């Protein structure tokens, strides 16, 4: 399998599913439709919210986020629907 490495910089828009662990950002867009989109919004994943990617399971799914002062685990397929503006690539999540 030949995977290309994606380079992400501060200020870039990127899907939450592809940013490295330790990345912080502000949610720019949640693109889920119907029940899934409503569920993501109900969990606090709304545009303008700050989010920190804390952990990723060994096989890549699920992802653990820090959001609005709590930890939240979501599937990688759900994270693929969330676009963030990257604010820090090496944050510690102490907010």
N, C-alpha and C positions, 0 to 999 in steps of 0.2 A: 504494500500500500504506500503510495507516494503522496504525502500531504504537504501542501504549501503552508509556510508559516505566515500568519496574518500579522501585520504590524499595526498596532493601535497606539495613537498618541493622545495626550491630553487635549480636549476640545473636539475630538472626533465623535461622530455619531456611530454607535455600534450596537449590534444585538447583544443582549445580556448573556446569551448562550455562548458567545465566542470570546468574551473578555477574560483575561487571566485572573486567577484568585488574587485578592488584595486590591481589586479595582473598585473605586468609588465613582459614582456618577449621579446625575439627575435624570429621572425618567422623562423622556421626550415624547414617546408614543407607546400606546398599548393597542395592538392591532387585532386582538381576538374579537370574534363575532359571537353574537348570541349568548348562550349560557356561560361559555368559557370566558368571554370578554367581561361579562358582568361579574363572574367569580373573581377574576384577577383584580378588577376595580374594587370589589368588596373587601379583598384582602389588603387594601391600601396601596396597591401598585397603580398609582395615578400619576398623570403628568405633573411634573414639578416636585415630586417626592424624591428625597435623597435615598440612595440605595448603596450598599456595600456588599460585594461578593466575598463572603467569609470562607466557605468551604465548598468542595466538590467531592462527591463520593468516588471511590476508586475506579469504578467503571463509567464515571461521568454523569451519573444520574442518581439522585437528585442534586440540586444546588442549594446551599444554605445562604440566605441573605440576611443582612441586618437592615431593617427598615422601620422608621418611625419608633425606634427604641425597643423593638422586639426582633426575635429571630424567626425567619420564615423559610420553609423548605418548599421548593417548587420543582416540577419536572423540567428537564432540559427542553422538551417540546414547548412548554409554557414560556420559558425564558426566551425562546426563539421569537416570541410574539412581542417582546418588550425591547424598545430601542432606548438607549441612554446616551446622554452627552457625558463623556468621560471627564472627570474632574481631578482624579488622582489615580496613578497606576500602582502605588505602593502604600496604600493607606493601611492603618492598623485597626480600624473599626472601633475606635474608642469614643465615638461621638455619642 
